[in-house]
Amino acid sequence: MARKSARNLALAALAVVLVLGAGCARGGRGEITDLFVSNQRYVIDDTREVVHVFGRLDNGGGGRFRQVEIQITLLSKTGGSRGENSVILQGIRPREQRLFAVDITSHGRVSDVALKIREPRTP
């Protein structure tokens, strides 16, 4: 009878470990494809030659991110680059929404803004 009780206790402990481990896996490292920018807008200030870019990074997945870089490129009417800058957001939690704002010096007329989400480059 004691053997059966010890076996049941061991199985119960194993079940607890598996459940806790599954919970930790859901909060692990996220996939960059789970991230997207919503509420993106920009204001072109031709007198100061600056573009103000605003948006919200949404983590649509269950993973965490230590750091995320949003690269912003100013584009001309023909698609050429007219300036770029980036912002690094840290500690993105699962399902979190994070606001960001970036000012970019423009080098010529700007007609559009392109955003790219990526993991930061290491030097």
N, C-alpha and C positions, 0 to 999 in steps of 0.2 A: 504494500500500500504506500509506503514511503517512497518507493521508486517511482510509482505512478504520479505522486504529488510533485516530486522533484522534476520529473519530465514535463508535467503541465506548467510548472513555474518557469522552466527553461523556454518552453514554447511561447508562453505569455511574454517573457522578456524579449524574445526574438521578434515577436509581433510589434512590440512597442518600438524597438530599434528600426524596424522596417517602416513603420508609419512616420516616425520622426525624420528618418532619412528621406522619405518621399517629400515631406514638407519642405525640407531644406533644398532639395533639388529644384522645386518650383521657384524658389527665391534666389536661384543661382545666377550665373552670368547670362545676360540676355543676348539676343541676336540683333544685329544692327538693323535688320529688316523690320523689326518690331517698332522702330522709331519713325515718326513722321512729323512734319511741321504743319500746324494749322494756324488759322488766323494771321497768315502772313500779309504784311502790308509794308509799303515804303513811301517815303516822302523825299522827292528830289528838290534840293535847295540849290538852284543854279547860281544864285548870287554868292554863296559861300563855297560852291563846288564840293558839296557834301551830300550824301544820300543817307537818310536815317532809315534803318531796316528794323522792323519789329516782328515778333512772331511768338508762337507757343510750341515748344517741343512736347510731343505726346509719346509716352511709352505705352504702346498698345499691348505689350506682352507682360509676362510674369517674371521677367528677369531683371537683374540690377546691372547698372553700368557705373564703373568707377569714374570714368571720364568719357565725354562725348564732345566732338568738335563739329561745329556747324560752319562750313565754309560758304561765304557769300561772295558772288562775283557779279559786278555791274556789267551790263551788256549794252552795246550800241545797237542801232537799228539793224545793222547787218550781222550782228552776233559776235562782234569783236569785244574783247575784254577792255573795260574802261576803269578798272580798279577792283581790288578784292581785299577782304579782311576775314577774320574768323573769330569765333567766340568758343571758349571751352566751358562746358557745363559739367559740374562734378556731383557725384553722389546721386544719380538718377535711380529712383526706386521703382518697383513694379507699379504699373498703371498711373504713374505720376505725370502731371502736366507742369511744365516749367516755362515761364516767360523769359524772353531775351530781347535785347536791343543792342544794335551795333551801328556806329557811324563809320562811313567809308568815304574817303576822299575820292572824288571822281576826276578822271583824266579825259575829259571830253563829254559830249552829250550822251546821256544815259536814257535808254528806252525800256529796259527790263532788268530784273534781278533774278539770278539763279542761285539756288541753295543746294548744298550737298551735305549730308550727314555722314560722318565717318569717325573711326577711332583716331585719336590724336596721333600724329607722327612723333616718333621718338628721335631725339637728336643723335 
